[in-house]
Amino acid sequence: MNETAGDPLDAFRQVNVHGTMALATQAAALGVRRFIFLSSIKVNGELSPQGRAFTANDVPAPVDPYGQSKLEAEQALFDLAARTGMEVVVIRPVLVYGPGVKANFRNMMRWVDRGVPLPLGAVNNQRSLVFLDNLIDLIDVCCRHPSAAGQVFLASDGQDVSTTQLLALLGQTLRGHARLLPVPASWLTLAGRLSGKAAVVQRLLGSLNVDISKNRELLGWEPPVTVETALARTALAYKESVHE
């Protein structure tokens, strides 16, 4: 979000492609049977199509250097699998959260915890998130399940929430409620354009949701922790960390 590299794609390739392939090549040489790669939903795109969730079978459409580098790593890994016989499984998580989460998710909790009035009480979007415990559980299943080999899976909690719902659920644990003002989305969009914060507003108002039916059908996997429980645990951990 605050890119400083002169060539961002090259910088991301150094880690996401070259670093990954160095590890995977050594793993294959040592006889590792299966390699699990944590990719990113950014391989699918930045925002899900109007009225439809992303699926694992969608044609990749990354829009930034990070997403492009993750896609290149996926392709290189499947090429390696074809040459060596090492099984590859790709998991594309959406935003990962849980106790100790940083960056924008922590900022949201800080705003809610401090009782800051937020003009996000009328946002009717759909956002998929994945609780860390749920992601770990999916990784564990992908390590062992015979049908996971050679597949791409999207990772989420299986319950989408709007930005308004997300803040309200966090508020229940942090202070009993969140102070949300029902400002129309069109007003927020205009304010974002005028202030040069259009990208930030887009992330708050836009939809990015994924369909994990493939996980259920092929692996028999269901996220073990509900969104409500996961957000409560995350908010409680934050509350304890700042009020202890």
C-alpha positions, 0 to 999 in steps of 0.5 A: 500500500506504500510501495517504495521499490523502483520495480515492485514486480521484481521485488515481489518476484525475488521472494514470492517466485524465486524464494518459493521455487528455491525451497520447492526445488530442494523439497522435491530433490529430498523426496518431499511428497507434497508441497503446500503453497500459501498464495493469495486471493489477489491472484483472482483479483482485487474485487469480486465480480458484481453479484458473484463470488470468486471461485477456485476455477476462475481465470486468474486476473491479478491487478497488482505486482504482488498478485502477479508474483503469486500467480507466477509462483503457482504456475512455476510450482505446478510445472515443477510438480509435472517434472518431479512428481511432487504433489503441489496444493495451492491455497489462496486465503482472503484477509487473515485475522486472529489474535495479534492481527496487525495493520488495517484490521487492528486499526479498525479495532482501535477506532471501535474500542475508542468509540470513534464515530465511523461513517460506515453504518450503511455499507451493504457489501460482502467481504470474506475473511478467514480466521487463522485457526480456520486457515490452519485447519484447512492447511492440515487437511490439504496436507493429508487428503488424497484429493487435495493434490494438484488443486487450488483452494480458496480459504475463507470462514464460509460466512461473508460479512459487510463492513458494517456487520464486521464493525458491529460484531467487533464492537460487541466485544470491545465496548458493547457496541460500535458507533456507526453512522449510516452515511450513504455509500455514494457520499463516501465514494465522492469524499474518497475521490475528493480527498485522494483516498479513493482506493481506501474507500473502495476497500471499505465499500467494495465486495471481495467474497469467495465461494469455498464449495470446492473445499466442502465437496472435494475435501469434506472441509468446513471451517471449524470456527464461526465468524462470530466466535472468531471475531469475538476471540480476536477482539478480546485478545486486542482488548486484553493487550491494550487494557492490561 
